[in-house]
Each structure stands twice: as structure tokens, then as C-alpha cells.
Amino acid sequence: DIVMTQSPDSLALSLGETATINCRSSQTVLHSSNNKNYLAWYQQRPGQPPKLLIYWASTRGSGVPDRFSGSGSGTDFTLTISSLQAEDVAVYYCQQYYGAQLTFGGGTKVEIK
Amino acid sequence: EVQLLESGGDLVQPGGSLRLSCAASGFTFGSSAMSWVRQAPGKGLEWVSGISTSGDSAFYAGSVKGRFTISRDNSKNTLFLQMNNLRAEDTAVYYCAKGNSPQDYWGQGTLVTVSS
């Protein structure tokens, strides 16, 4: 199975600051046939189910604000939250869907300082 | 509006069985792959299983392979997860999700507790 490693485990920032979350896969999730990275990001607010934020590493999901952006390729990826808002308090997960067995990162908890 | 409503979660003894259901609405169910993802109390997300649109192809996490079976009834817009030989480590909230690569909508989840 592809192992997904996220960093940091948590971060606390002030409103308006930029959050940067990293995700590394144990093998490439870039498919050579279509040049797409099979990497998604999810947001899980307290007490809520996860919500899809980003897929194909950099495509925003339906209704996702443009302050959320994804980047990276191959094995290293980043989720950036610009101008942090109170409603962004959540745990963020990366996920690879390259293999038949999908795997998630351990999660990064984002809090307001 | 996409809606996914899970049911069937319960308290069950180790070694027991349980069948989860997920009633889907608001989209063309038969045209969407589906999946189950679980979350143990206070822990992260774990993908459990995925199934193709027709149900011909199914995929499982190693931790549940041979014990869990995913299936679907496209005529009733319903997804299922048959869970046998349950273990304490299967205790979790089980989410039904639309799609499997990736999951673009999620239900609210149903709690499965495995304990004697």
C-alpha cells in the first residue's frame, strides 16, 4: 500500500495568516498515461463528515473558496490556506487514489491562535 | 442535492456480524462508484472498500479483506456493507461516500461498536 505522511500534525495561526500543510507519498501518484496526480485533500470540521476540497492535486471541489489551493507532483504535495478564517478550523487529510487500495494521511489539525 | 443516509450501526459482540446500508438520492446512483470510509473514535480516516458502478468490481483494505463485503442495489439506490467476524478494532463511525476516486460527497456516518 502507498503510505501517506502529513506534516505538521497540528498548527495554530492567527486569523488572516497563511496555513501550509505538506503531504508525501511513499511512491509516485502521478500517472504517466494522463499526467494526473491522483491526490485529494479533505477538510473535516469538528463533528462533521469530511468534505472534498481538492482533487487531481490542484483542482478545487464544488463551492470551495479560492483561498484553498493545492500544489505539487509525484510524491510531494502542499495544501495552502490563504487568509485563514475562523471556519477553517478543522483537520485536513490528504488521500491518494492511485492504487486500488486508497490511503489517507494521518491528518493535520488547524487551529486559531 | 446529494444525500447519503447510512443506517445499521449498532453494538455487536466480537465475532458477530452487521450489515450497513446507505440510501442515496439527488444524483444518478447507478452512474457513480461508491465507497465506505471509517473513522475510529478520535482517530483519522481509513478507506474500507469501494465498488464500481455496476457492482462487478469491488476493492477492499487489507484490514477487512475476507471479512467485509460491499454490494449495491442500483434499482433501490442503496449501498451495503456486510461485516462479518467483527473485531474490537472495527469500532468506528462508518461513512458512505459517493465516488471512489476520490469521494466527493459523504453521509453523516453510522456508529459501529464491537465490544463484549
Interface residues (C-beta under 8 A of the other chain):
Chain A: D1 Y38 A40 Y42 Q44 P49 P50 K51 L52 Y55 G61 S62 V91 Y93 Q95 Y97 A100 Q101 L102 T103 F104 G105 G106 G107
Chain B: S35 V37 G44 L45 E46 W47 G50 F59 Y60 A61 G62 Y95 N100 S101 P102 Q103 D104 Y105 W106 G107 Q108 G109
